[in-house]
Amino acid sequence: MIKARISGMGYYAPEKVYDNAYMEQIVETNDEWIVQRTGIKERHIAADDEYTSDLATRAAEKALENSKTAAEEIELIIVATVTPDYFTPSVACVVQKNIGAENAAAFDLNAACSGFVTALDTAEKFIAVGKYKKALVIGADALSKATDYKDRATCILFGDAAGAAVLEASDEGGLIASCIGARGKDFDKITNLAYRHDEAELEKRVSKQNGTLWMAGSEVMKFAVRKMAEAANEVVEAAGLKMSDIDLLIPHQANMRIIDGAAKRLDIDDDKVFRNLQKYGNTSAASIPVALCEALYEGRIKRGDKIIIVGFGAGLTWGAALIEW
């Protein structure tokens, strides 16, 4: 049976940083309130002329270098994002051009903050059936370009980043169980209008502007805590393991209270839960791969470890994957 193993990773976060002191200057808030409610201390922000494809390209280049893979060897590029440079072409096609991966099929997918898990699950299926041997999976978002900086409830949450993984066909390790899902009846709990004209949606926004994110925070939080725990348990059971067998849990870095709530439901040791949202905030599809990268670089992951990545997002969507490193 062909397995899909992560052979290399890379991430990129823009140089510009909005710390909590800066947020205090633009909306009615303070550092103590932000940290207590979210756990976030700073967030990286793309320059005016820096876009999702730029972030994704930088992360992709680092992943290729880390895996010692030439761009020409990549046969598939999937970018998970909700902040593309263009409606068309895809960010993946721009990345393909930028890195010189001329032999790769390329497309984007939108599962919001669950995007990287969904893209990983999708790429794994192509590899498992023997269609491709090497794929590049990227989670990238420039949420600052869709943030309503007049909305104190949401503007403190979001940052920009990209994370990438090279996925290769292997006879050992790799992705051993996964699940993805959606609850479309709650599509309106997190929204960002494109062509649709909807006066009720615009009225929800402090700025009353199209193209900005709006979220029903408390309702999303309740969904996130429950669904992340359920999805993590599902992949553990599918693999015939127990939660005690897991070496590290890497959840979507949206809010410290959500992470803590999900971890409590899973009854997993706190030292097995990876957190880095204090440095980046919620970077949507980039959140999980950036955290996975940092955990790897910090020596928190070693060969043979069993890792769970799990997230939730607009849609409402969710996804989890169990990876043997």
LINCORBEL-V795794 format. One record per backbone hydrogen bond with DSSP energy under -0.5 kcal/mol. CO is the residue of the C=O (numbers start at 1). NH is the residue of the N-H. E is the energy in kcal/mol with one decimal. If there is no record, write none. Layout:
BEGIN
CO,NH,E
CO,NH,E
END
This chain:
BEGIN
3,5,-0.6
3,170,-2.5
4,175,-2.4
5,7,-0.7
5,168,-3.0
8,166,-2.7
10,164,-3.1
12,162,-2.1
16,45,-2.7
17,19,-0.7
18,43,-1.5
19,23,-1.8
20,24,-1.8
21,25,-0.6
22,25,-1.2
22,26,-0.8
23,26,-0.8
23,27,-2.0
27,29,-1.4
30,34,-2.4
31,35,-2.7
32,36,-2.4
33,37,-2.4
34,38,-2.7
34,39,-1.0
34,40,-0.6
35,39,-0.8
38,256,-3.1
41,20,-1.6
43,18,-2.9
44,160,-3.0
45,16,-0.5
47,50,-2.0
51,54,-0.8
51,55,-2.0
52,56,-2.9
53,57,-2.3
54,58,-2.0
55,59,-2.1
56,60,-2.6
57,61,-2.6
58,62,-1.7
59,63,-2.2
60,64,-2.6
61,65,-2.1
62,66,-2.6
63,67,-2.0
64,68,-0.6
64,69,-2.5
65,68,-0.7
70,73,-1.9
70,74,-0.5
71,74,-1.3
75,105,-2.3
76,136,-3.1
77,107,-2.0
78,80,-0.5
78,138,-2.7
79,81,-0.6
79,109,-2.1
80,140,-2.4
90,94,-1.4
91,95,-2.7
92,96,-2.5
93,97,-1.9
94,98,-2.5
95,99,-2.5
96,100,-1.2
96,101,-1.8
100,102,-1.5
101,104,-1.8
105,77,-2.5
107,79,-1.8
109,81,-1.8
109,111,-0.6
111,114,-1.9
112,115,-2.1
114,118,-2.2
115,119,-2.8
116,120,-2.6
117,121,-2.5
118,122,-2.1
119,123,-2.7
120,124,-2.4
121,125,-1.4
122,126,-1.4
123,127,-2.0
124,128,-3.0
125,129,-1.6
126,131,-1.8
126,132,-1.1
127,130,-1.6
133,169,-2.3
134,75,-2.7
134,76,-0.7
135,137,-0.5
135,167,-3.2
136,78,-2.4
137,165,-2.7
138,80,-3.4
138,140,-0.5
139,163,-2.6
141,161,-1.9
142,145,-1.7
143,146,-2.0
143,147,-0.5
144,147,-0.7
146,213,-2.8
147,149,-1.0
148,151,-2.0
150,152,-0.9
151,154,-1.1
151,155,-2.8
154,157,-2.0
154,158,-0.7
157,282,-3.5
159,143,-0.8
161,141,-2.3
162,12,-2.6
163,139,-2.9
164,10,-2.0
165,137,-2.9
165,167,-0.6
166,7,-2.5
166,8,-0.8
167,135,-2.9
168,5,-3.1
170,3,-2.9
174,176,-0.6
174,324,-3.1
177,322,-3.2
179,320,-2.6
181,318,-2.2
183,186,-1.9
184,187,-2.0
186,189,-1.8
187,190,-0.8
189,216,-2.9
191,214,-2.1
196,198,-0.6
198,202,-2.2
199,203,-2.2
200,204,-0.9
201,204,-0.6
201,205,-0.7
202,205,-1.0
209,212,-0.7
214,191,-2.3
215,217,-1.4
216,220,-2.3
217,221,-2.4
218,222,-1.8
219,223,-1.8
220,224,-2.9
221,225,-2.3
222,226,-1.7
223,227,-3.0
224,228,-2.4
225,229,-1.4
226,230,-2.3
227,231,-2.7
228,232,-2.2
229,233,-2.2
230,234,-2.0
231,235,-1.9
232,236,-1.7
233,237,-2.5
234,238,-2.2
235,239,-1.4
236,241,-2.6
237,240,-1.4
242,245,-2.1
243,246,-1.4
248,250,-0.5
248,308,-2.4
249,251,-0.6
249,274,-2.7
250,310,-1.6
252,254,-1.6
255,259,-2.2
256,260,-2.8
257,261,-2.1
258,262,-2.5
259,263,-2.5
260,264,-2.1
261,265,-1.8
262,266,-1.8
263,267,-0.9
263,268,-1.5
264,267,-0.6
269,272,-1.9
270,273,-1.8
272,249,-3.5
272,274,-0.6
274,251,-0.5
276,279,-1.8
276,280,-0.7
277,281,-2.7
278,41,-1.6
278,42,-1.7
281,283,-0.7
282,159,-2.0
283,286,-2.0
284,287,-1.6
285,289,-0.6
286,290,-2.4
287,291,-2.1
288,292,-2.8
289,293,-2.4
290,294,-2.5
291,295,-2.6
292,296,-2.0
293,297,-3.0
294,298,-2.3
295,300,-2.6
295,301,-0.7
296,299,-1.3
302,305,-2.3
305,307,-0.6
305,325,-3.1
306,247,-2.4
306,248,-1.3
307,323,-3.2
308,250,-3.5
309,321,-2.4
310,252,-1.9
311,319,-2.0
313,316,-0.7
313,317,-2.5
316,183,-3.2
317,313,-2.2
318,181,-2.3
319,311,-2.8
320,179,-2.5
321,309,-2.3
321,323,-0.6
322,176,-2.6
322,177,-1.2
323,307,-3.1
323,325,-0.7
324,174,-2.5
END
